[in-house]
């Protein structure tokens, strides 16, 4: 007797096979016949075909056009389950992630989960790692204040996805999609019990690349939503000023245990926010991300 699928887990991947393997290993004990798992490779230069034998319960596909959102769109199209769960290949789902995703009462809600951070490697933590440990993936704040949840840990009904439409490429895709969903009438909610974990960026270069990409994507999103360059200039000023707002958070957080880590985090906060403000100001002047 064939079991009807209840949940489709969609995982975009690009050139990160070891983290993908870790993600699939964490999913493996949670999977049964009612769960579809599809990994959509974004035309990586590193082949993941050897994993086909290692994880026979999963399906692999290729999206040749660049963009994690486009990979997610293909994953949705190639599955049939009425419930969708998105997780990124570099995330580690909690031990009850699938069960919780299957048990959610969704309706018109789009549920974003908690994303904890952990450190890869050994030795003392650097500025990028302690900064991400304090500031990265504040999903409860994103939902409450900015009206979006991260597409790296998100659950919704297929019917809702089809009404809202696919992810767009080359913009802040999860923000744009959730804002579109909100305008369509769907609620974005946060669930602290839907837990995944993400590694912190390993060094300053990785952290800078992340925020350079986000600056470009959000500038493009604002440009297409009718916001002017003057407003973007104002956001650049507020980004620099946010150092004063967030410095006390570094000093009082319980996530850091010693003065050295707090100092590293504070210096990274200042360095990154000043650099982001510079990028944004230049975007406002030149019109280029």
N, C-alpha and C positions, 0 to 999 in steps of 0.2 A: 504493500500500500504506500503510495507516494505521499510524503508529508508536505503540506503547503508551507511555503516560506513566510515567515513573519517579519524578518528584519534583514535589510541589506546593509552591510558594512562597506563603505567606500573609502579606499586609501589611495591618495595620490602619492607618486614617488618620483624623485629625480636624483640620480647619482648618489644614493645613500643606502647601499644594500645592507650594511651591517646593522644600521638602526632599523631598517625595515624588517630584517630577520628578528631583531629583538621585539618589535611590535607584534609580529605574527606569532612568536613564541608565547607572548603574554596572552594573546587571543586564543591560542590553540585549545587550552582546557575549557574554554567557555563556549566552544562552538558545537552545535548539533545540527541535525538535518533541516531545522527550520530557519537557520541563519545562512544567508549568502554572504560571502566575502569576496570582494573584487579589488585587486591592486591594479591601478592604472598608471603605467609608466609614462613619463612625460618626455619620451624619446631620449633616454639616458645614453651616455657613452659607455657606461658600465652595465653589462647585461645582468638581468636578474633571472634569466631562464633557468639556471641551476636550481632555483628555489621551487620550481614546479614539482619536482619529485619530493622535495623536503616538506612541502605544505600542500598535499594533494587536495585538501578540502577547500582551497582558495582558487580563485580564477585570476588570470593575468590578461591585461589588454594594454594597448599602446595608443596614446594620444600624441600625435606628431607635432601639433602646434603647441607652443610654449605657454605655460600658465597652469598653476595648480587648479584654478577654477574650471578650466576647460577639461582637465583630467577628471574632476569630480562630475562634471556634466556627463561625460562619457560613461562613467561608472553607474550613474543613475539610469542612463538609457539602456545599459546592458544587464540590468537587474529587474526583478519583478515584484519584490516584496513590498507590501503597503507601507512599511515603516523604514525610514532611512537614518543611518547613523554615520556621521563623518568623523574620521580621525586621521591625523597626519602620520606619515610613516616614521617620523622621528619621535613620536609620542609613545608612551607605554600605558596602555589602558589598565585601570585598576582591576583587581581580581573579580569584581562583580559588575564590571562595566556593561557587558552584554546583557546580563539579567536585568540590570537597572534600566537600560535603554528599552528593553522589551516590555517592562512593566509600567512605564510612564503613561499617565493619562494625558494624551497630547491635545486632541481636538484641534483648535486653531492656534495652539501655542507652538513656538519654536524654542526648544530648550538648549541652553548653553551650559556646559558643565565647568567644574573647577579644574584648573590646570596648575599642578604643583611643579616646582623645579627641583632638579637634582644635578649634581656635579659629576662629570665624567673625568676619569683620570685620578691621579694621586698628587699629593703635595699641597703646599699652601695655596689658598685661593687667590686669584688675581682680581683686579678691579672690575673687569667685565663680569666675572662670575658672581661676585658679591652684589654688584649692581642689579643683575638679573634676578638674583635671589630675593631682593627687596621689591623690585619694581615690575618685573615681567609678568605678563599674563594675569593681570588683575581683573578677572572676568566679571566678578560681581560689580565692580565699578563701571566697567564698560557697559554692562546691561543697564544699570541704574542711571548713569549720567550721559551715556553716549548712544544708547538705544541699539546696541549690536552685541552679538556674541561671536567668539572665534569659531571659524569653520573647522578648526582642528579638533573640536570636541563638541559636536552638535547633533541633536536628534530632532526629527520632525516627521510628519506624514508625507508620503509621496504626493498625495493630492494637493497639499500645501505648496510643495516645491513646483508642481506643474502650473499652479495658478500664478505664483510669483515669477516663475521663469528661471532660466539658467544663470549661473555665475558669469560675470563679465571678466574679460582679460584686461591686464595692464592698468587696473585701478586697485584701490584697497578693497578687494573683492568681497570679504566677509562683511565689512562695514556697508558697502554699497548694496549688497544683497539684502541685508537685514533692514536697512533703511527703506528699501523698496518694499520689503515684506510688511513693514510697519505702515507704510502709506497705503498698502492694499487692505489693511485691516487686521493683520495678524499680530499677536502679542509675542514679544521677545522676553523670555523669563530665564532666570538663573537657578540652577539646581546644584547645591553644594555637594550632593551625594553622587553625582555623575562625575567620576574622578579619573583624570589622566595625568601623566607626568611628562615633563619636557626637560631635556638637558639645557643647562645654561650655556650661553655662548662661551667658547673656550678662551677667547682673547679679545683685545681691543679691535683688531681688524675685523673679526666676525661681527662684533657688536656694531661697529661703524657701518658695515655693509648692510646689516639689517635695517638700520634707521635711515640710511641713504635710500634704500629701496622703498621704505614706507613713506618717506618724504616725497619721492617721485610719484608714487601711487596716489597719495592723498591730494597732492597738487592737481593731478590729472582728474581725480574725482571732483574736486571743488570747481575746476575749470568747466567740467561738463554739467555741473549743477547750477551754473549761473552766478556763482560767487565771484566777485571781482578781485583784482590784484591788491586793491587797498585793504580788503578784508584779510587776505592772505598775509599782507605786511603786518597787520595787527596781530595775527596769530603768531608771527615770528617774534614780535615783541613779548607776547605773553609766554612763549616758550622759554625765552631767556629769563623772564621774571619768575617763572615757576621754580627756579633754583631756590629762591627764598621760601616758597611754599613747602617744598619737599625736603629741604635740608633737615628740619626737625624730625622728619620721619626716619631719616638715616640714623640720627643720634638716639632715637628712642625705640627703634624697632627691636622686637625680641628675636628676629631672624638672624641677627649677627651677634656673636658672642664675645668679641674682644675689640679693643680700641683700634688695632691695626686694620681690621676688616672695615670698621666704620670709616676710618680715614680713607681707605682705598675706595670705598663706595662713594663717599662725599666728593672726592677728586674726580671720579668718573662721572658723577652726576653733573658737576660744573662743566667739565670738558665736553660732554656729549650735548648738553642743552645749549651751550654757546655755539657749538658746531651746527646743530640743527637750526638754530636761529639764523645763522649765516646762510645755510643752504636755502632756507625759506625766503629770506630777504632777497637773495640772488634770483630765485624763481619768480618772485613778485616783479622784479625789475626786468628780467630778460624774457619771461614767459615760457621758460624752458625748465623742465624737471631734470 
